[in-house]
C-alpha cells in the first residue's frame, strides 16, 4: 500500500533543460527499462522502505535519483525529476524543525550531518535549488484546487471500474484521480484566486474571526504555490495527483469529489459579491478534506 499522500508536480519540456541534462533526459524518456507511471509511486516507496529499514537507517540517499515522471502532449516530452535526495533532505529538515520529541529525535544529529554532506556533494555548485514535486500527507491542500478546472480531471477506478476523462491528462488504468493543466492557466487561476480572497478579506471574509483566520491561511497557501510556480519554464505542465489518497475513498466518494468545482465556485462567489455562496462552497470542500484528516487522527 503506497503512502496516503497527494502530489503536486511540475513537468518541464525538454527545451527547458541544458546539456548534459538534456541528453540524459532524452535517453531516459526513450528507455524501455525506466519505471512507468503505473509503477513509479510503488518504486519510490519501495526504495524508501529499503533505506529506512537499513541499519543504521539511510535517512537521505547518498546520491540523487536518476528517475523522473514523463508526460507527452502534442508531440512534446515533459520531465518531472523525482529528486528523491533533495526531497528527503527537505522533509528531514522540516521534521527536525517542527516536530516535538520523541518524533523530532527519531533520527540522530549524526545521521542529519551525514545527510548534509551527501546533499552538498550533489548540489554544492548549484546556483539555486528548485523542487519539482510537493507532497501533502493525508489530504489535498485546498489552495491546490484553485489551479485546475473540472474539465481537466482524469478519474480511473482500476480494472473493471469506470474510467473517465474530460481533458487530455495522461493517466494509468490503475485506480487514480489526476488533474493536469498548462502552467499559464495555473498561474492565471492562482492570480484570480488571490485577488478574490484578498478582496474578500476587506469585506465579508474579514469577520467573524474564524472566517478571517481561514481566509488568511488560504491566502498564505496561494502565495506559496504562486511563488513556487514562478521558478519553472512558462510552457510547463502542472499536475495534481491524489496518489495514495484514492485508497482512503470508495468509488462513490471519488466520483462525487468535486473539490475543484467547489473551490472555483467559491472564488467566483467572492469575485461577484456573493459571499454566502463563496463561504458555503469553501466549507463544502473543507468538509471533504476533514474526512481525510480524520483518518490521520485515527491512525
N, C-alpha and C positions, 0 to 999 in steps of 0.2 A: 504494500500500500504506500503510494507516494505521499509526501507531506501535505497537510491541509493548508495550502498556501496558494495565493494568486500572484500573477506575474504581469508586470508592465514592461514591455520590451520595445526597443527601437532597432529597426533594421536599416542600415545604411546601404545605398547602392555601391557596387564595386568601384564606381568612379570616385567615391569619397576616400578611397584608400590609396596610399602611395607605396612604392616599392621599398622593401621586398614583400611587405604585407600583401600587396595586390596580387602578385603571382601566387603566393601561398593560398589565398582565399579562392582564387580561380581554380587551382588544382584541387582544393578541398571540396568545393561545390560539385566538381565533376567526379569525385572519388566514389566508387561503389561501396567502400567499406566504412564510410563515415556513419555515425548514428543518425537514423532517420527520425523525422518528427515524432513518429509513434513511440519510439523507444528513448527519446532524448531525456525526458524527465526521469525515467527509470534509471538510465545510465548515470545521470548526475547524482541521483540519490544513492545508488549502489556504490559509487566512488566515495561519497561522503561517509557512508557506513563503514567501508573498509578502513578509512582513515581514523574514524572516531573510536573503533574497537581495537586499534593497534595499541601496543604497549611500548612506550607511552603514546597516548593519542596524538595524532597529527592534526592539530587544530587548523592550520593553514598549509596548503600544499607547498612544497619547496619550489615548484615551477608552475608557470601559468598554463591553464588548459589550452590546447590547440584546437578545440572543437567550437562549433558555432551552430546556431539555428539558421536555416536557409529558407528564403521565400523567393518565388518567381512571380512576376507580374508584368504583362505586356512586353515580354522579351528581356526584362531587366532582372538581374540576380541581386538579391538583397542579403546582407550578412548581419547577424546579431551574435557577436562572440560571447561565449559562456563566461569568461573571466572568473573562473572559479576561485583562483588565488586571491584576486583583488576583492571579490565579494565576500569571501570567507574572512579576510582581514577586517573589512568594514563591519561585518557582523560581530566579530570578536571585540572590536573597539567599542561598538555600541553596547554590547553586553556588559563589558567591564565598567563602562561609564555610567550605565543607568540601572543595572540590576543590584539587588541587595544580597548580602550573604544569606545562605551559602551559595546561591547561584553565581554571584559575581566572582567567587573564589573557585569556581569549578575548574578553571584552568590556571595553572601556576604562572607566576611572573616570568619564570624561566622559559616556559612554552611561549608566552607572549613575546618575549625578547627574540626568541628564535624565529617567530613569525615576522617580526620587524625586519630582521636580517634577510630573510628569504624574499620579502617584498621589495626591499631596497635593491637586491641583486637583479630583480626583474624590471623594476620601474625607476631605478635610481636616476637615469638620464632622461626620463620623460618630462617634457615641459609642463604637462598638465594631465590629470587623470580624469577619465570620464567612464562611468559605468553604463552599460547598455541595458541592464536589467534591474528593475526594482522589484522587491518581494514584499508581500504582506501576508503574514500568517493569520489564518482563521477567518479572514473577511477581506472584502474589496473596499478600499477607501472610497468614500462617496465622490471625492474630487476626481477620481479616475474616470467615472462615468461621464463627466462633462465633456470629454474629448470625442465622444462617439455618437452615432445616430442609430436608431433601431434597425435601419436598413443595412447596417454593416455587421450584423450579427450572424454567427455560424453556430448552430446547435447540432450536436451529434449525440445520440443516446446509446451508441455502441452497437455491436452485432445484433441484428434483429429488431433494433429500435428505429425510431424515426430519425432522419437526418434532414435538416432544413437550412437553407442559406438564402438570405435576401441580398447578399453582396458578394464580392469577389474573393472573400477571405479563403485562404488555403488552410485546410484542417484535415487531420487524420480521421479515419472512420471509428476510432475509439471514442469512448464517452468524453465529451468535451464541450465547452462553451467559450467561444472566442469572438472578439470584436477586432477589426482592423481598419485603419483609416490612413490617409495621406498626412504627412507632417503639417502641411499648410492648413488643412482642415482642423487638425488637433489644436494648433496654435490659435486659429481664429475663434474656435469654440471656447477655449480657455479664456481668451481675452474678453469675450462676450460674457462669460460666466462671472469673471472677476468684476467687470463693470457693473453687472446686475447686483451682485452681493454687496459691493461697496456702496452702491446707491441705496440698497435696502437698509444698510446699517445707519444711514441718516434718516431713515423713516421707520417702517414697521418692524424691521429686524433689530432696531436699537432698544426695544423693550418687548416683553419683560426681560429680566436679567438672564434667564435660562436660554431664551431665544438668541439673545445677543452673544452669549458665550459660544453657542453652537455656530452662529454665523462667523464669528471671529476665527474659530477653529477651521471651518471650511475655507475661509479666505487664506489662511496660512498654508493650507494644503494646496490650494490652487496656485498660489505664488511659488511654492516649492517646485511643483511639477512644471510650471511655465519656465522657471529658471533652468531646470534640468533639460527641457526640450531645446532650449537655445544653444546647447552645446553641440547639436548634431546638424548634419547636412540637410539643407532645406527640402531635398527630394526624398527624404527617408519615409519609412512606414512605421506607424505606431500600432502596437498590438496589446490588447488586454486579454489575458488567458486566465480563466478560472482555475486552471491547474487541478490540484487535488481537492479543491472545494466541491467539485462536482460529485465527489463520493460522500459528501455530507447531505446532499439533496436528492430526493427521489425524482423520477421523471416528470411528474406533475409540477413539482416545485421549479424545476429547470425550465419547463415550457412556459410557466407563468411568471418567470423572473423578468420583469420589465423595468429594471432599475435605471437603465439608460434613458428610456422614455420618461420615467418619473422625474429624474433629475433635469432632463430637458424641459419638461413642463414646469418645474419649479423655477428654472431660470427665466422662461418666458413669462411666468406669472410676475416675477419681480420687474421684468422689463416693461410690462404692460400694466403696471399698477394694480395687480391682483394679488395682494399679499396673502390672502386666505388660501388661494389655490397653491401659491408657492410653498407655504408652510405645510399644507396638507400633503402635497406630493413629496416634499422632503421627508416628512415624518413617515410616510408610507415606505420609502426606500430605506430609511434608517431602521424601521422596524424589522425589515427583512435582514438587515445587517446584524441586528441584535440577536436574531435566531442563531446565526452562526457563532456570534460571540458567546452565546450560552453554552455551545458545545465546547468552547475553550475552557470555560469555567468548570464544566463537569468533568474535564479530562483529568 
